[in-house]
């Protein structure tokens, strides 16, 4: 069970959808901590030194560097996709991500800070028809323990469509 630190738990308890899910905020993208669990399709393009993950969700594009480079210095920019370096452990891709902007963990007021650190493991199952992911994340400022998600995506013939967020969706969260 995910155990938030007192400050993060207090902020989550005061979260109200009608305050956060407003027309000017509802189309702001989350970080990959939340986005990677979404039901939207993605494309993966693999080279020898770089993997590109193109998510339909919020048109996010992740670059996973396989060339042995380290993460940049702590003062480098933080983004919703962060900075990812990867390595192969047998047939499992291990992706280490830092430099993520503060964002939601669960879309209910529990947020991570820009100190979150994410380790993901990707592997194929079901004869190569299913991509599996174990995502683990830790945040010394928001969490007492490490969080984890387990996700599987079935290979399909889906296309990646532009993500066109409609801000009027916020009306669903406003009190009548």
C-alpha positions in Angstrom: 0.0 0.0 0.0 1.3 3.5 -0.9 2.0 5.5 2.2 2.1 9.3 1.6 4.1 11.5 3.9 1.9 13.7 6.2 2.2 16.8 4.0 1.3 14.9 0.8 -1.6 13.1 2.6 -2.9 16.4 4.0 -2.9 18.0 0.5 -4.7 15.0 -0.9 -7.4 15.2 1.7 -8.1 18.8 0.8 -8.2 18.1 -3.0 -11.5 18.9 -4.6 -12.2 18.0 -8.2 -14.1 21.2 -8.8 -11.1 23.3 -7.7 -8.5 21.3 -9.8 -10.5 20.1 -12.8 -11.3 23.5 -14.2 -11.3 24.7 -17.8 -7.8 26.1 -17.5 -6.4 23.0 -15.8 -8.2 19.9 -17.1 -6.0 19.7 -20.2 -2.6 20.0 -18.4 -0.7 16.8 -19.0 0.4 14.6 -16.1 3.8 13.1 -15.8 4.7 9.6 -16.9 4.0 8.4 -13.3 0.3 8.7 -14.1 0.3 8.7 -17.9 1.9 5.3 -18.4 -1.1 3.6 -16.8 -3.5 5.1 -19.3 -5.5 3.0 -21.8 -4.3 4.8 -24.8 -2.1 3.2 -27.5 1.6 3.9 -27.9 4.3 3.3 -30.5 7.8 2.2 -29.7 10.7 2.8 -32.1 13.9 1.1 -31.1 17.4 2.0 -32.3 20.7 0.8 -31.0 21.3 4.0 -28.8 17.8 5.3 -28.4 14.2 4.2 -27.9 11.4 6.5 -28.7 8.0 5.9 -27.0 5.2 7.9 -28.5 2.1 7.9 -26.3 -1.3 9.0 -27.7 -2.1 10.3 -24.3 -1.4 14.0 -24.4 0.8 13.4 -27.4 3.7 12.6 -25.0 7.1 11.5 -26.5 9.6 9.8 -24.3 13.3 9.4 -25.3 15.1 6.5 -23.6 18.9 6.8 -24.0 20.7 3.5 -24.3 24.2 5.0 -24.9 25.4 4.9 -21.3 25.0 8.6 -20.6 24.2 9.7 -17.0 21.3 11.8 -15.9 21.9 15.5 -16.2 22.8 17.7 -13.2 20.0 18.4 -10.6 19.5 21.9 -12.0 18.6 20.7 -15.5 15.0 21.3 -16.6 12.3 19.0 -15.3 9.5 18.0 -17.7 6.4 15.7 -17.7 8.4 13.0 -19.4 11.7 13.6 -17.5 15.1 12.2 -18.5 15.3 8.5 -19.1 18.3 6.2 -19.5 17.9 2.5 -20.2 19.7 -0.7 -20.3 18.9 -4.3 -21.2 18.8 -7.0 -18.5 18.4 -10.0 -20.7 15.2 -9.5 -22.6 13.9 -6.9 -20.1 14.3 -3.2 -20.8 15.1 -1.3 -17.5 14.3 2.4 -17.8 15.5 4.9 -15.1 13.8 8.3 -15.1 14.6 11.4 -13.2 13.9 15.1 -13.8 10.1 14.8 -13.8 8.0 17.9 -13.1 5.7 17.7 -10.0 2.4 16.1 -11.0 -0.3 13.7 -9.9 0.2 10.1 -8.8 -3.4 9.0 -8.6 -5.5 11.9 -10.0 -7.2 12.4 -6.7 -4.9 15.0 -5.0 -1.9 12.7 -4.2 1.0 14.3 -6.0 4.7 13.6 -6.5 7.3 16.3 -6.3 10.1 17.0 -8.8 12.3 14.7 -6.7 10.4 11.6 -7.9 12.5 8.7 -9.3 11.0 6.1 -11.5 12.3 2.7 -12.5 10.3 0.8 -15.2 10.8 -2.7 -16.5 9.4 -3.6 -19.9 9.2 -7.2 -21.3 7.2 -9.1 -23.9 4.8 -11.8 -22.9 2.1 -14.0 -24.6 4.3 -14.8 -27.5 5.3 -11.1 -28.1 1.6 -10.0 -28.3 1.6 -8.3 -24.9 4.0 -5.6 -23.6 4.3 -5.8 -19.8 5.5 -3.0 -17.5 6.4 -2.8 -13.8 6.7 0.8 -12.8 8.2 1.6 -9.4 8.5 5.1 -8.1 9.9 6.8 -5.0 9.8 10.4 -3.8 11.6 11.3 -0.6 9.3 14.4 -0.2 5.9 12.8 -0.8 6.1 9.1 0.0 7.1 6.9 2.9 7.6 3.9 0.7 7.9 3.0 -2.9 4.9 2.9 -5.1 4.4 0.3 -7.9 2.1 -0.3 -10.9 1.8 -3.3 -13.1 0.4 -2.7 -16.6 0.0 -4.8 -19.7 -0.8 -3.6 -23.3 -2.0 -6.0 -26.0 -0.4 -5.4 -29.4 -3.0 -4.2 -31.8 -3.3 -2.5 -35.1 -4.3 0.7 -33.5 -3.1 4.0 -34.7 -1.8 6.8 -32.7 -4.2 9.7 -33.0 -3.7 13.3 -32.0 -4.8 13.8 -28.4 -7.3 16.6 -28.5 -8.3 17.5 -25.0 -11.6 19.3 -24.7 -11.5 21.7 -21.8 -15.3 21.6 -21.6 -14.7 18.2 -20.0 -14.2 20.3 -16.8 -17.9 20.9 -16.6 -18.4 17.3 -15.5 -16.6 18.2 -12.2 -18.3 21.5 -11.4 -21.0 21.5 -8.8 -24.4 22.4 -10.1 
